[in-house]
Amino acid sequence: MKRFATALTIMATAAAQPLAAQALKSAPSTRATTEVTLSAPRVEGQPAPAALKITIDYGQPHARGRDVSAGALADDLGKVWRLGANSSTTMKTDVDLMIGNLSVPKGAYSLYALTSARGNWQLIINKNTGQWGTDHKPDMDLGRVELKVKALTTPIDAFLMVLAPGPDGAPSGELRFMWGGKEFSTTWRVK
């Protein structure tokens, strides 16, 4: 009898494993991060200064055959877009910044984009953080920055954000994001 019960347990476990695997699904969007590390010069005989960071964490939607030739899904054009997928895109900075012509004190922010099918886009920097990406509160906007746009020769399937550092270690660079056939950008620099 004991052998029979053991055999039944083994068969039940083996049968359940394929069912569990069939129930698993991958999320349609992934999470991604872009980061720039800033460091002060080291003074001989002194401990190394702490590194400071600018980090952007965002939901990374994938086109999966959908039309994103304008840089976003058609339903997201002409309105405020969460600049990614799922929870809000979050920027944390350990230093005061200038993003485009907007002064951004060190802290945490949500990023959005005011999109357009044909005109200019704007980056929105918002003081509210930790919310679902579609919960934009305009009264919490720190400000908006005009974005440059350029057409990409090869479409990008997965939404991508990049904090590109400047040349020769300069504490400046570009913030770029791209999806489908468009890239949008603005400058950043430490104040």
Salt bridges, closest charged atoms under 4 A:
GLU35 OE2 - LYS53 NZ 3.59
ASP57 OD2 - ARG31 NH2 2.54
ASP141 OD1 - HIS136 NE2 2.81
ASP141 OD2 - ARG144 NH2 3.42
GLU174 OE1 - ARG176 NE 2.77
